[in-house]
Amino acid sequence: MSSKNATDEGEGQDAGPPQIELNDMAKFPDGGLRAWLVVLGAFFGLFTSFGWTNSGVGIFQAYYQTHQLRTMSASTVSWIPAISMFMMFITGPLVGRLFDVYGPRWLLLAGSLLHVFGLLMASLASQYYQLVLSQSICSPLGASMVLYSSFNCVATWFQKKRALAMGITASGSSLGGLLMPILVDHIINRVGFGWTMRICAFFMLALLVVTNLTVRSRLRPNPKTLTFTSYLKNFTDTPFVLMTLASFLYSMGMFIPITYMVTYGEHVGMRTSLAGYLVSIFNAASGIGRILPGYAADKIGNFNISICAACLSTIFVLCLWLPGNSHATTISFAAAFGFSSGAYTALSPALVAQISDIHEIGTRSGVLYAFMSISALFGSPIGGALIADADGEYWKLQVFTGVMLAGGTLFYFATRFYLTNGRFWRKV
């Protein structure tokens, strides 16, 4: 389906009756008990998957550097959260295609079991390779199945209110990112690393039971052969290619502050306990940023709000984080960047759905997130290398982050320009 036809409202609807039928608004419930139960289950799915990974990036980076892996450099340790993010996103094309073909049921079940099993194995780990296998590969592999199934199912139930529904769903990861660091911080020194991981694993297992019982796709499974061409054809669509480049660059800049937020707080003189709360502050603001912009996007346009959020992220890094080195500016940056990046995270699936046939949303979302996985994999180690190159200072990391965010913003502008044929005042 042409991206322009999917985006223009009431114009250019010349793609033919079959394509119009696939995305007919009348076929989307856009509400009702069943649809909102899917949102509830998906909310818990995001809490346990991306919420856990998001919170674990900052808090475990700092913990490992002072405990199990204290003899290793920050750049080496950062590969644990980097690989974790990479695994969650790189599996997107396969998981997304499996979702389109077979539906979410078995993906959710297998993902839940793998995610919890990985965390339980991490509770027994004491060596670097053991943490990589359990926390960076097994757990995020399962979490990715939960993440994509949850997001994609919500998209099949909503169209007019899609951005809001996606925002509410995505706020689950913010709540997870807010609560899990606090939980870990309060119990890890009392019960130890092993039991902390087990407690978190069983807590998430309980939430994943709800996800498995409530999350369903509105579309019937459409069994067909998995082929490489089903992925390649997406790159013949110009708006999708431009948006993929935008997401790649923006994600490169987004993951770095999340990874080094706690260590930066300690760098500017914060107590370890206070610095640990920066991740929670970030995720609390991110939760607001995922819901309110989602509501606005349904009124103003997904791309319009996404561009505003990307611009704000760039400004916050270059004008607040880079020149500031006090406790106040660090806390302010955590909140401000959490809000703007939260909007980006929530609206990305809605952007994909807007320019895609709903029957291909799993595959397309997966391809987009696969490119984001490259950013997640290399962003944090690059950040660690830049810190080392600056003799422990963070200014090179901050400049690099700002440049990546600015590049992503420009490609979002390019995508919008293409979709609107250069028209400025347009809901898109």
CORPESUL-V218789 format. One line per field, one symbol per residue. ss: DSSP state (H for helix, E for strand, C for the rest). psi: psi as a letter, one per 30 degrees, with the letter a starting at -180 (. if undefined). burial: 1 if it has 24 or more other C-alpha atoms within 12 Angstrom, else 0. Layout:
# CORPESUL-V218789
ss = ???
psi = ???
burial = ???
This chain:
# CORPESUL-V218789
ss = CCHHHHHCCCCCCCCCHHHHHHCCHHHCCCCCHHHHHHHHHHHHHHHHCHHHHHHHHHHHHHHHHHCCCCCCCHHHHHHHHHHHHHHHHHCHHHHHHHHHHHCCHHHHHHHHHHHHHHHHHHCCCCCHHHHHHHHHHHHHHHHHHHHHHHHHHHHHHCCCCHHHHHHHHHHHHHHHHHHHHHHHHHHHHHHHHHHHHHHHHHHHHHHHHHHHHHCCCCCCCCCCCCCCHHHHHHHHCHHHHHHHHHHHHHHHHHHHHHHHHHHHHHHCCCCHHHHHHHHHHHHHHHHHHHHHHHHHHHHHCHHHHHHHHHHHHHHHHHHHHCCCCCHHHHHHHHHHHHHHHHHHHHHHHHHHHHCCCHHHHHHHHHHHHHHHHHHHHHHHHHHHHHHHHCCCCCHHHHHHHHHHHHHHHHHHHHHHHHHHCCCCCCCC
psi = kkeeefekjglgigfleeeeefgkeffjehaleeefeeeeeeeeeeefdeeeeeefeeefeeeefgcehfflleeeeffeeeeeeeeeeffeeeeeeeeeefafefeeeeeeeeeeeeeeeeffkfleeeeeeeffdeefeeeeeeeeeeeeeefffkeegeeeeeeeeffeeeeefeeeeeeeeffefefleefeeeeeeeeeeeefeeefffjkkfkkkiklkjlfffeeffgfjeeeeeeeeeeeeeeefefeeeegeeeeeeeggkleeeeffeeeeeeeeeeeffeefeeeefeekeeeeeeeeeeeeeeeeffeeefkgleeeeeeeeeeeeeefeeeeefeeeeeeeglkffgeeeeeeeefeefeeeeefeeeeeeeeeefghflgeeeeeeeeeeeeeeeeeeeeeeeeeghgkeikj.
burial = 11111111000000000001011000010110001111111111111111111111111111111001100001111111111111111111111111111111111111111111111111111001001111111111111111111111111111111111111111111111111111111001000011011111111110111111111111100000000001100100101111111111111111111111111111010100111111111111111111111111110011111111111111111101110010101111111111111111111111111111111111111111111111111111111111100000111111111111111111111111111100000001
